[in-house]
Amino acid sequence: MRVSLFITCYNDTLFPATGKAVVSVLERLGHTVEFPLEQTCCGQMHFNTGYRREAYPLAKRFVSIFQHADAVCIPSSSCVAMIRDYYPEIAHENGDETFAAEVRSLLPRIFELTELLTDRLQVEDVGASFHHRVTYHASCHALRSLHLGDKPLRLLRKVRGLELVQLPNSDRCCGFGGTFAVKNADVSTAMLEEKLGAILGTGAEICTACDNSCLMHIEGRLHRQGARIRTMHIAEILACEGGE
């Protein structure tokens, strides 16, 4: 299959290793990955902070760039949720029936990485090897918007050498929420402390998730505490072959 990769702003700016890992996994499975160079932002940051008018042209640009893709892989639950949940709403708000039709056509071909692997490609064992104790944080968008369920866990369980440990209260928010962490810092910090307590209690070496935004929030606090546990996007774990 020919898969188009949408890398997202977070990964492009701060976590380029995630995109490289996605390419490694898909190419190992025999698929061709395309990266449209003209891609920018899906508009989520603008839309979530009330700049709905500014999000409209970004949404149209995204659809225009990817409208002919066989499948679009996005290693971010929140960006996929933005496209699925709010692009139809943006089209309706602007009375743009042409855009609405284009969105309806594209949505069945939009996939978060783990659902692309398990649902579209029908694979759980991607040939990965990673000899570490790992716990999985389920981000809010992964849980409540995409309903990924155990798809990430099924992939992790097939990784050779990986010891997967359950994260207590894994359905609770880490407190990031984009600008929520900035505008409501005290509440965000309290939520994060609870999440960190659960993570540290697992004795895991690695905390993974499908969203680098959550992982950045968690990693920052872990670093400040001097904790030895690391964070890794699930794509990076799935890309490992030599038991790193």
C-alpha positions in Angstrom: 0.0 0.0 0.0 1.0 3.6 -0.6 0.7 5.5 2.7 0.8 9.3 3.0 2.4 10.5 6.3 1.1 13.6 8.0 3.7 14.3 10.6 1.9 16.9 12.8 3.3 20.2 14.1 4.5 18.7 17.4 6.5 16.0 15.8 7.9 18.2 13.0 9.1 20.8 15.5 10.1 18.8 18.6 10.0 15.0 18.0 11.2 14.2 14.4 12.2 10.7 15.6 8.5 9.8 15.7 8.0 10.4 12.0 11.2 8.5 11.1 10.0 5.6 13.3 6.6 5.5 11.5 8.4 5.3 8.1 10.6 2.4 9.4 7.7 0.4 10.6 5.6 0.8 7.5 8.5 0.1 5.1 9.5 -3.0 7.1 6.0 -4.2 6.5 6.4 -3.7 2.8 4.5 -0.4 2.3 5.6 2.7 0.4 5.5 5.9 2.5 5.0 9.3 0.9 5.6 12.6 2.6 3.9 15.6 0.9 6.3 18.5 1.5 3.6 21.1 1.3 1.8 19.9 4.4 1.5 22.3 7.3 -0.9 22.2 10.3 -4.3 20.5 10.6 -5.6 23.6 12.4 -6.2 22.0 15.8 -4.2 24.6 17.7 -6.2 27.4 16.2 -9.6 25.7 16.5 -9.0 24.7 20.2 -8.1 28.2 21.2 -11.1 29.8 19.6 -9.6 30.9 16.2 -12.1 28.9 14.2 -11.9 31.3 11.2 -8.1 30.8 11.0 -8.5 27.0 11.3 -10.8 26.9 8.2 -8.1 27.6 5.5 -5.7 25.2 7.2 -8.4 22.4 7.2 -9.0 23.1 3.5 -5.3 22.9 2.8 -5.0 19.6 4.6 -7.8 18.1 2.6 -6.5 19.4 -0.7 -3.0 17.9 -0.1 -4.2 14.5 1.0 -7.5 14.1 -1.0 -6.0 11.5 -3.4 -4.1 9.5 -0.8 -4.8 5.8 -0.5 -4.4 6.1 3.3 -3.1 8.9 5.5 -1.2 7.9 8.6 -1.0 10.4 11.5 1.0 9.5 14.6 -1.2 11.7 16.9 -4.6 10.9 18.3 -5.4 14.5 18.8 -4.8 15.5 15.2 -6.9 12.6 13.9 -9.7 13.6 16.3 -9.5 17.2 15.0 -10.0 16.0 11.5 -12.7 13.5 12.2 -14.7 15.4 14.7 -14.4 19.0 13.6 -13.7 19.2 9.9 -17.3 18.4 9.1 -18.3 21.1 11.6 -16.0 23.7 10.0 -17.4 22.9 6.6 -21.0 23.4 8.0 -20.1 26.6 9.8 -18.7 28.1 6.6 -21.5 26.8 4.4 -19.0 25.1 2.2 -20.7 22.1 0.7 -17.8 21.3 -1.6 -15.4 21.1 1.3 -17.9 19.0 3.2 -18.1 16.5 0.4 -14.3 16.4 0.2 -14.1 15.7 3.9 -16.6 12.9 3.8 -14.6 11.3 1.0 -11.3 11.6 2.8 -12.3 10.6 6.4 -12.4 6.8 5.8 -8.8 7.0 4.7 -7.5 8.9 7.8 -5.8 6.7 10.4 -3.9 7.1 13.6 -0.9 4.8 13.5 -2.1 2.0 15.7 -5.5 1.8 14.0 -3.8 1.8 10.6 -1.8 -1.2 11.6 -4.4 -3.2 13.4 -7.6 -2.2 11.4 -6.5 -1.3 7.9 -3.4 -3.4 7.5 -4.6 -6.2 9.8 -1.2 -6.7 11.5 -0.2 -6.8 15.2 3.3 -8.2 15.1 5.4 -5.7 13.2 8.7 -7.5 13.8 9.8 -5.3 16.7 12.2 -6.2 19.5 12.5 -4.1 22.6 13.9 -5.5 25.9 12.5 -3.1 28.5 9.7 -2.9 31.0 7.0 -0.6 29.5 3.8 1.0 30.6 1.2 2.6 28.4 -0.6 6.0 29.0 -3.8 6.3 27.1 -4.3 9.9 26.0 -7.7 11.5 26.2 -8.2 11.7 22.5 -7.1 8.1 22.0 -9.6 7.0 24.6 -12.6 9.2 24.1 -12.5 10.5 20.5 -10.8 7.6 18.5 -11.8 4.8 20.9 -8.6 3.0 20.3 -9.2 0.6 23.1 -6.6 -2.1 23.3 -5.1 -1.6 19.8 -1.9 0.0 21.1 -1.6 -2.7 23.8 -2.1 -5.5 21.2 0.8 -4.1 19.2 3.0 -3.8 22.3 2.3 -7.3 23.5 3.7 -8.6 20.2 7.0 -6.8 20.6 9.7 -9.4 21.4 11.4 -8.9 24.8 9.0 -6.2 26.0 7.4 -6.5 29.4 4.1 -4.6 29.4 2.9 -3.5 32.8 -0.6 -2.1 33.4 -0.8 1.6 34.4 -3.2 2.2 37.2 -6.0 4.6 36.4 -4.7 4.7 32.8 -7.9 6.4 31.7 -7.2 9.5 33.7 -5.9 12.7 32.0 -2.2 13.6 32.4 -3.2 17.3 32.7 -1.7 18.6 29.5 -4.7 19.5 27.2 -2.8 21.9 25.0 -3.2 25.4 26.3 -5.1 24.0 29.4 -1.7 23.4 31.0 -0.8 27.0 30.5 -4.1 28.6 31.4 -4.8 26.3 34.3 -1.3 25.5 35.5 -2.2 24.6 39.1 -4.9 22.1 38.1 -2.7 20.7 35.3 0.2 20.2 37.7 -2.0 18.4 40.3 -3.3 16.1 37.5 0.2 15.5 36.3 1.5 14.6 39.8 -1.2 12.0 40.2 -0.3 10.5 36.8 3.4 10.5 37.6 2.7 8.6 40.9 0.9 5.9 38.9 3.7 5.7 36.3 6.5 5.5 38.8 4.6 2.9 40.8 4.7 0.5 37.9 8.5 0.2 38.0 8.6 0.7 34.3 11.6 1.9 32.4 9.6 3.4 29.6 6.3 5.2 29.5 4.7 5.2 26.0 1.7 6.7 24.4 0.2 7.5 20.9 0.7 11.3 21.5 3.9 13.2 21.9 2.1 16.1 23.5 1.2 14.0 26.6 4.6 12.5 26.6 6.3 15.9 26.6 4.2 17.0 29.5 5.1 13.8 31.5 8.7 13.8 30.4 9.2 17.4 31.6 8.1 16.6 35.1 10.0 13.3 35.2 13.2 15.1 34.2 12.7 17.8 36.9 12.3 15.1 39.5 15.4 13.3 38.4 13.4 10.1 37.7 15.2 7.5 35.5 12.1 6.5 33.5 12.0 7.7 29.9 9.1 8.4 27.5 8.9 7.1 24.0 6.2 7.4 21.3 4.8 4.0 20.5 6.1 4.3 16.9 9.7 4.4 18.3 9.2 1.2 20.2 7.6 -0.5 17.2 10.5 0.6 15.0 13.1 -1.1 17.2 14.5 -4.4 15.9 17.7 -5.1 17.9 16.3 -5.1 21.4 17.4 -1.5 22.2 
